[in-house]
Amino acid sequence: MDLDLEALKAQLAALKLEHRDLDETIARLAQTGPFDQIQLQRLKKRKLLLKDQISKIESGLLPDIIA
């Protein structure tokens, strides 16, 4: 169980890093002159997918609270 938890934490860290990198890449592309709109849309879509994966893992790491 501890190995699974550590693997999830490592995966979460990697996803957050990739999400942050994509955010910087998107910002740079938007600041430069003419850019490929399709590439920008693909990057944004990938970033959104990463955000969903991050949220899913984070919710799985939270302990269940019985009220």
C-alpha positions in Angstrom: 0.0 0.0 0.0 2.8 2.4 0.8 4.4 1.7 -2.5 1.2 2.6 -4.3 0.9 5.8 -2.3 4.5 6.8 -3.1 4.0 6.0 -6.7 0.9 8.2 -6.8 2.8 11.0 -5.1 5.6 10.7 -7.7 3.1 10.6 -10.6 1.4 13.7 -9.1 4.6 15.6 -8.9 5.5 14.7 -12.5 2.1 15.8 -13.7 2.3 19.1 -11.8 5.7 19.7 -13.3 4.5 19.0 -16.9 1.4 21.2 -16.2 3.6 24.1 -15.1 5.9 23.7 -18.1 3.0 23.7 -20.5 1.7 26.9 -18.8 5.0 28.6 -19.5 5.2 27.3 -23.0 1.7 28.6 -23.8 2.5 32.0 -22.3 5.6 32.2 -24.4 3.8 31.3 -27.6 1.1 33.8 -26.9 3.6 36.6 -26.4 5.6 36.0 -29.5 4.5 37.3 -32.9 2.6 35.0 -35.3 2.0 31.5 -33.8 0.3 28.3 -34.8 -3.2 28.5 -33.4 -3.7 24.7 -33.8 -0.5 24.0 -31.8 -1.7 26.4 -29.1 -5.1 24.7 -28.9 -3.4 21.3 -28.6 -1.2 22.6 -25.8 -4.1 24.0 -23.9 -6.1 20.8 -24.3 -3.1 18.8 -23.0 -2.9 21.2 -20.1 -6.5 20.7 -19.3 -6.2 16.9 -19.4 -3.2 17.1 -17.0 -5.3 19.3 -14.6 -8.0 16.7 -14.6 -5.5 13.9 -13.9 -4.0 15.9 -11.1 -7.4 16.5 -9.5 -8.2 12.8 -9.8 -5.0 11.7 -8.1 -5.3 14.4 -5.4 -8.8 13.4 -4.6 -7.6 9.8 -4.3 -4.9 10.7 -1.9 -7.2 12.5 0.5 -8.5 10.3 3.3 -12.2 9.5 3.4 -13.9 11.5 6.1 -17.0 9.9 7.6 -19.3 12.6 9.0 
